[in-house]
């Protein structure tokens, strides 16, 4: 089943984590890291999931820098929005020219734009494939 998903929904996947391109954003490269099992609090991650998360955030952030040219990567986790109460981490490429009013947590203003401002699925797939190519054979996370 996983192999039939479009590239934007299967950038990285292992036994513990999956990385997808965020939908409903105007920022190409906005990624989401999701544990493979349902978890509602970071405190409930297993040690293997926690170790894998750290490596995954670093490796994917490096790939984002190479693919998008971002100055840094923001990482955020709230799990509070109705329908999204499960643990998931936003990896947001903070571009060098980002408007000052969008710095830090204000970058979330780039979520839920009008349909015309959303990153097209073809662009999400292009970014996803570029990130996957950049990661190559790098071990992404620890294995359980």
Legacy VTK file of the C-alpha trace (Angstrom):
# vtk DataFile Version 3.0
C-alpha trace
ASCII
DATASET POLYDATA
POINTS 144 float
0.000 0.000 0.000
2.759 2.452 0.920
4.409 2.015 -2.491
1.270 3.271 -4.210
1.273 6.626 -2.394
2.477 9.682 -4.338
6.047 10.839 -3.587
4.826 13.736 -1.418
3.300 11.220 1.009
6.315 8.886 1.222
9.459 10.988 1.338
10.923 8.786 4.072
9.454 5.787 5.820
10.826 3.192 8.180
9.382 1.005 10.914
9.008 3.989 13.274
8.530 7.217 11.288
7.141 8.616 8.062
7.883 11.978 6.438
5.388 13.677 4.144
5.027 17.053 2.493
2.471 19.197 4.319
-0.739 19.865 2.437
-2.447 23.218 2.544
0.689 25.340 2.683
2.117 28.001 0.423
5.695 27.021 1.313
7.382 24.316 -0.777
9.317 21.921 1.444
7.126 22.235 4.553
7.390 18.670 5.846
5.658 16.677 8.557
7.255 13.838 10.559
4.684 11.369 11.855
5.268 8.321 14.049
3.997 5.099 12.477
1.918 4.321 15.558
-0.674 6.578 17.155
0.908 8.636 19.957
-0.703 11.665 21.627
2.235 12.918 23.715
5.978 13.124 23.140
6.391 11.552 26.577
4.795 8.395 25.181
7.412 7.860 22.464
9.552 4.781 22.951
13.298 5.216 23.334
13.776 3.877 19.793
11.210 6.333 18.420
12.897 9.197 20.272
16.352 8.251 18.996
15.032 7.883 15.464
13.266 11.225 15.701
16.478 13.065 16.520
18.385 11.529 13.622
15.471 12.016 11.257
15.107 15.705 12.099
18.799 16.331 11.462
19.086 14.310 8.246
15.893 15.704 6.755
16.853 19.263 7.775
20.166 18.842 5.953
18.328 17.607 2.880
15.897 20.528 3.076
18.818 22.949 3.171
20.326 21.348 0.068
17.046 21.132 -1.839
15.402 24.449 -0.900
18.411 26.585 0.025
16.782 27.472 3.345
18.810 29.303 5.965
17.592 27.028 8.759
14.801 24.632 9.619
12.096 25.335 12.146
10.811 22.325 14.101
7.456 22.560 15.883
5.081 20.128 17.573
1.737 21.020 19.138
-0.799 18.211 18.419
-3.723 20.366 19.544
-5.785 21.145 16.419
-9.001 19.085 16.310
-8.394 16.073 14.090
-4.606 16.380 14.516
-4.194 15.515 18.222
-1.549 12.875 17.435
2.160 13.645 17.732
3.569 15.083 14.515
6.471 17.429 13.915
6.528 20.257 11.408
9.897 20.745 9.671
9.631 24.139 8.051
12.332 25.488 5.749
12.974 29.058 6.888
14.080 30.823 3.744
16.656 33.641 3.955
14.242 36.208 2.532
11.261 35.311 4.714
9.290 38.423 5.651
10.004 39.553 9.241
6.325 39.203 10.159
6.540 35.479 9.316
9.592 34.647 11.445
9.361 32.146 14.286
5.911 30.772 15.131
4.318 33.332 12.802
5.430 31.085 9.914
2.219 29.140 10.595
0.423 31.935 8.749
1.645 30.122 5.614
-0.694 27.211 6.393
-4.219 27.116 4.994
-3.781 29.684 2.218
-6.249 30.107 -0.610
-6.333 27.301 -3.159
-4.456 29.501 -5.641
-1.589 30.055 -3.166
-1.135 26.393 -2.189
1.921 24.491 -3.320
0.744 22.423 -6.315
0.947 18.649 -5.910
3.457 18.440 -8.779
5.794 20.793 -6.873
5.326 18.825 -3.632
6.274 15.659 -5.523
9.308 17.359 -7.101
10.566 18.516 -3.692
9.839 15.105 -2.153
11.821 13.264 -4.816
14.718 15.734 -4.538
14.860 15.258 -0.767
14.724 11.480 -1.162
17.555 11.607 -3.729
19.630 13.797 -1.436
19.144 11.409 1.482
20.213 8.505 -0.721
21.529 5.651 1.368
22.019 7.718 4.536
20.681 5.711 7.481
17.756 7.904 8.439
16.802 6.547 11.846
17.910 3.908 14.252
16.295 0.523 13.881
14.201 -1.006 16.642
LINES 1 145
144 0 1 2 3 4 5 6 7 8 9 10 11 12 13 14 15 16 17 18 19 20 21 22 23 24 25 26 27 28 29 30 31 32 33 34 35 36 37 38 39 40 41 42 43 44 45 46 47 48 49 50 51 52 53 54 55 56 57 58 59 60 61 62 63 64 65 66 67 68 69 70 71 72 73 74 75 76 77 78 79 80 81 82 83 84 85 86 87 88 89 90 91 92 93 94 95 96 97 98 99 100 101 102 103 104 105 106 107 108 109 110 111 112 113 114 115 116 117 118 119 120 121 122 123 124 125 126 127 128 129 130 131 132 133 134 135 136 137 138 139 140 141 142 143
